[in-house]
Amino acid sequence: MIAAVVLAAGLARRMGRQKLLLQLQGKPVVRWSAEHVARHVEDTVIVTGPDDTAIRQALGDLTVRFAVNPRPQDGQGTSIAAGVAALKPWTTAALIALGDQPRMPDVVVPALLDAFRRSGKAIVAPLYRGVQGTPVVFSSEIFPELRALRGDAGARAVVKADPERVEAVAFDLAMPPDVDTPEDYAKLHVQ
């Protein structure tokens, strides 16, 4: 079974308010991200911080599960660790996605999952015009490394640790934008 882990525990310091609940064409930003990945996998885990009532309400009617990162202030690595720890034991791979990337092109997730099934590699990462980005697929053999993550670097070090185990999928697309600042949010409305 392939699952998705959607990271939605960030503190939104640069935005100054809860960015994942900002509306984009009538839906919260986090809902765009969750819906996009959930349709391609069999299990979706949303990683939230302790104060997650509004996120749970925003996703309430979706078939997703929640995992709480008790210390989101310790960085994205702790959210990845919490999400991977919540996966079902029979999960064979996890797509780690960001909750603040509502404009993920439709081709990306299916291409990554197809490359994972085809390549036999433990990690499949997108390259957007040569720049490594997200989401990234990790096989279950990598889960112990992901559960050990700390700090704010996310899983970048895991991807870079051994290039032999990584399949890169090239896209002639710009990196899908994150919503980190008010300016990022404003740009989404003109795309």
C-alpha positions in Angstrom: 0.0 0.0 0.0 1.2 3.5 -0.9 0.3 6.3 1.5 0.7 10.0 1.5 2.0 12.1 4.4 0.8 15.7 4.1 2.8 18.1 6.3 0.4 20.7 7.9 2.0 21.4 11.3 4.0 24.5 10.3 3.8 27.6 12.5 3.4 30.0 9.5 5.9 32.5 11.0 6.6 34.2 7.7 2.8 34.5 6.9 1.9 35.8 10.3 -1.3 33.8 10.4 -2.5 30.2 9.7 -1.6 30.0 6.0 -3.2 26.6 5.5 -6.6 27.9 6.2 -6.4 30.8 3.7 -9.1 30.5 1.0 -8.2 29.8 -2.6 -11.1 29.6 -5.0 -13.4 28.7 -2.1 -11.3 26.1 -0.4 -8.6 26.3 2.2 -5.0 25.9 0.9 -4.5 22.7 2.9 -7.6 21.1 1.3 -6.2 21.7 -2.2 -3.0 19.8 -1.2 -4.8 17.0 0.6 -7.3 16.3 -2.1 -4.6 16.3 -4.8 -2.5 13.6 -3.2 -5.3 11.6 -1.6 -6.8 10.6 -4.9 -3.6 8.8 -5.9 -2.9 6.8 -2.8 -4.7 4.3 -0.5 -4.1 6.1 2.8 -3.5 9.8 3.6 -2.0 11.0 6.9 -2.2 14.7 7.7 0.4 15.9 10.2 -0.8 18.7 12.3 0.4 20.6 15.4 -1.3 20.3 18.8 -3.8 23.1 18.1 -5.4 21.4 15.0 -9.1 21.9 15.4 -9.5 24.3 12.4 -7.3 22.0 10.1 -9.4 19.0 11.1 -12.6 20.9 10.3 -11.3 22.1 7.0 -10.6 18.4 6.0 -13.5 16.9 8.0 -15.3 15.2 5.2 -12.2 13.8 3.4 -11.0 10.2 4.0 -7.8 11.1 5.8 -6.2 10.3 9.1 -4.4 12.7 11.4 -1.1 12.5 13.3 -0.1 15.2 15.7 3.4 16.5 15.9 3.6 17.6 19.6 6.6 19.9 18.8 6.2 21.5 15.4 8.4 24.4 16.5 11.3 21.9 16.3 11.0 21.8 12.5 9.7 20.0 9.5 11.8 16.9 10.2 9.8 16.3 13.4 6.6 16.4 11.3 7.9 13.9 8.8 8.9 11.7 11.6 5.4 11.9 13.2 3.7 11.2 9.9 5.8 8.2 9.0 5.4 6.8 12.6 1.6 6.9 12.0 1.7 4.9 8.8 0.1 1.4 8.9 2.6 -1.5 9.2 1.9 -2.8 5.7 2.6 0.5 4.0 5.2 -0.1 1.2 5.9 3.5 0.4 5.0 7.1 1.4 4.6 10.2 -0.7 5.7 13.1 1.5 3.9 16.3 0.4 3.6 19.8 1.7 0.2 21.1 2.9 1.1 24.6 1.5 1.5 23.6 -2.1 -2.1 24.0 -3.5 -1.1 24.3 -7.1 0.7 21.0 -7.7 0.5 20.2 -11.4 -1.7 17.2 -12.1 1.1 15.3 -13.8 3.5 15.2 -10.9 2.1 12.7 -8.4 1.1 10.1 -11.0 4.6 10.4 -12.7 6.4 10.0 -9.4 4.3 6.9 -8.3 4.8 5.4 -11.8 8.6 5.9 -11.5 8.6 4.4 -8.1 6.8 1.2 -9.3 9.0 1.0 -12.4 12.4 1.9 -11.1 12.9 -0.3 -8.1 14.6 2.7 -6.4 14.0 3.5 -2.7 13.4 7.2 -3.3 11.8 9.0 -6.2 12.2 12.8 -6.3 11.0 15.4 -8.8 13.4 17.7 -10.6 11.7 20.9 -11.7 13.9 22.3 -14.5 16.8 20.7 -12.7 16.0 21.7 -9.2 15.0 19.0 -6.7 11.6 19.6 -5.1 8.6 18.0 -3.5 6.7 15.8 -3.2 9.0 12.8 -2.7 8.3 9.1 -2.6 10.1 7.0 0.0 10.0 3.2 0.2 9.4 1.6 3.5 13.1 0.7 3.7 13.8 4.4 4.2 11.1 4.8 7.0 13.6 4.4 9.9 15.7 7.3 8.5 12.6 9.4 8.2 11.3 8.6 11.7 14.7 9.8 13.0 14.5 13.2 11.4 14.8 16.3 13.5 15.2 20.0 12.7 13.9 22.1 9.8 15.8 20.6 6.9 13.0 18.1 6.2 14.1 15.0 4.3 16.6 16.7 2.0 19.6 15.0 3.7 17.9 11.6 3.3 17.5 12.1 -0.4 21.1 13.4 -0.8 22.7 10.7 1.4 23.0 8.1 -1.4 22.3 9.1 -5.0 22.4 5.4 -6.1 19.0 4.8 -4.4 17.3 7.9 -5.9 15.3 8.0 -9.1 14.9 11.6 -10.4 11.9 12.4 -12.5 12.4 15.5 -14.6 9.6 18.0 -15.3 9.8 20.9 -17.6 7.8 22.9 -15.1 8.5 25.6 -12.6 8.8 24.5 -9.0 5.2 24.4 -7.6 4.9 27.4 -5.3 4.7 27.2 -1.5 2.5 29.6 0.4 4.9 31.0 2.9 4.3 34.8 2.7 1.5 37.2 2.0 3.2 37.8 -1.4 3.1 34.0 -2.2 -0.6 33.9 -1.4 -1.3 37.0 -3.5 0.5 35.3 -6.5 -1.7 32.2 -6.3 -4.7 34.3 -7.2 -3.2 35.4 -10.5 -2.1 32.0 -11.7 
